[in-house]
């Protein structure tokens, strides 16, 4: 598990996240995911829980993929691999389209109005949403209902 922790820390360092940001947590591998779990959590064997904590990374055949929730949680530490989007671009990717972005291929943290909103994938200068359905639908609803609110 120690090597898995080091690998996860190295991967998140690409986003600027220091290893110290994870020091309060233990990392737990469940199937093809790495979860961030409180070190103080005591598993109650009377309950059949499959997971606990925050899904941090998916393990894919191409390497790690950060979850949108993890990027939001780690937002204060993220300084690299950020793709800023405006409202029109965010609406477009939330609807399943890609937008042109000058960024390195791979996973990125999508930032809108100064806030990390989730995970994106850049391929050949095109940004694609990697948001889970619940985040995608929530953001779409908020943005579409805020036509008269320029702050959103």
C-alpha positions in Angstrom: 0.0 0.0 0.0 2.9 2.3 0.7 4.0 2.3 -3.0 0.4 2.9 -4.0 0.3 6.0 -1.7 3.6 7.2 -3.2 2.2 6.7 -6.7 -1.0 8.6 -5.9 1.1 11.4 -4.3 3.3 11.6 -7.3 0.3 11.8 -9.6 -1.4 14.5 -7.6 1.8 16.5 -7.5 1.2 17.0 -11.3 -1.7 19.2 -10.1 0.5 20.9 -7.5 -1.0 19.0 -4.6 1.7 18.4 -2.0 1.9 15.1 -0.3 1.3 16.9 3.0 -2.3 17.6 1.8 -3.0 13.8 2.1 -1.1 13.2 5.4 -4.2 13.3 7.6 -5.8 10.6 5.5 -5.2 7.0 4.7 -5.5 5.7 1.2 -7.5 2.6 0.6 -7.7 0.6 -2.6 -11.1 -0.8 -3.4 -11.4 -2.6 -6.8 -10.1 -0.1 -9.4 -10.3 3.0 -7.2 -8.3 4.7 -4.5 -10.3 6.2 -1.7 -9.4 8.9 0.8 -10.4 7.7 4.3 -10.1 9.2 7.7 -7.3 7.6 9.7 -9.7 7.6 12.7 -12.5 5.7 11.0 -13.3 2.4 12.7 -15.0 -0.1 10.5 -18.0 -1.7 12.2 -18.1 -5.3 11.1 -21.8 -5.4 11.9 -22.4 -3.4 8.8 -21.4 -4.6 5.3 -20.0 -1.4 3.9 -18.3 -1.5 0.5 -16.7 1.9 0.6 -16.2 4.8 2.9 -14.6 8.1 2.4 -14.0 10.1 -0.8 -13.1 8.4 -4.1 -9.8 10.1 -5.0 -8.6 8.3 -8.1 -9.7 5.7 -10.6 -7.0 3.2 -11.7 -7.3 2.8 -15.5 -5.2 0.9 -17.9 -3.6 4.3 -18.9 -2.9 5.2 -15.3 -4.7 7.3 -12.7 -7.8 9.5 -13.4 -8.8 12.0 -10.7 -12.4 12.2 -9.7 -14.2 15.5 -9.9 -15.1 15.3 -6.3 -11.4 14.8 -5.3 -10.4 17.8 -7.4 -13.1 19.9 -5.7 -11.9 18.7 -2.3 -8.2 19.4 -3.1 -9.0 22.7 -4.9 -7.0 24.9 -2.4 -3.9 23.0 -3.3 -4.3 22.7 -7.1 -1.9 25.1 -8.8 -1.2 23.1 -12.1 -3.0 21.3 -14.8 -5.9 23.9 -14.7 -8.1 24.7 -17.6 -10.0 27.9 -17.1 -13.4 28.1 -18.9 -15.9 30.9 -19.4 -19.7 30.3 -19.0 -20.3 29.5 -22.7 -17.4 27.0 -22.7 -18.6 25.3 -19.5 -22.2 25.1 -20.8 -20.9 23.5 -24.0 -18.8 20.8 -22.3 -21.6 20.1 -19.9 -23.8 19.4 -22.9 -21.3 16.9 -24.2 -19.3 19.0 -26.6 -15.6 19.6 -26.7 -14.0 23.1 -26.6 -10.7 24.2 -28.0 -8.0 24.8 -25.3 -4.3 25.3 -25.5 -3.4 22.7 -22.9 -1.2 19.6 -22.5 -3.0 16.3 -23.2 -4.3 14.5 -20.1 -6.6 15.1 -17.2 -7.1 18.6 -16.0 -8.9 20.5 -13.2 -11.6 22.6 -14.9 -11.9 26.0 -13.2 -14.8 28.4 -13.7 -15.1 31.8 -12.0 -12.1 30.9 -9.8 -13.6 27.6 -8.6 -12.5 24.1 -9.4 -15.7 22.5 -10.7 -14.4 19.1 -11.8 -12.3 16.9 -14.0 -11.7 17.3 -17.7 -9.7 15.5 -20.4 -7.6 17.3 -23.0 -6.9 15.5 -26.2 -5.3 17.2 -29.2 -6.1 20.7 -27.8 -9.8 19.8 -27.2 -11.3 19.8 -23.7 -13.9 17.2 -22.8 -15.9 17.0 -19.6 -15.2 14.1 -17.3 -17.9 15.2 -14.8 -20.2 12.6 -13.3 -23.9 13.0 -14.2 -24.9 14.5 -10.9 -22.4 17.3 -11.1 -23.1 17.9 -14.8 -26.8 18.1 -14.3 -26.5 20.4 -11.2 -24.1 22.8 -13.0 -26.3 22.9 -16.1 -29.4 23.7 -14.0 -27.6 26.4 -12.1 -26.0 28.0 -15.2 -29.2 27.8 -17.3 -31.3 29.3 -14.5 -28.9 32.1 -14.0 -29.3 33.8 -17.3 -30.0 37.1 -15.5 -27.2 36.6 -12.9 -23.9 37.6 -14.4 -22.0 36.4 -11.3 -22.7 32.7 -12.2 
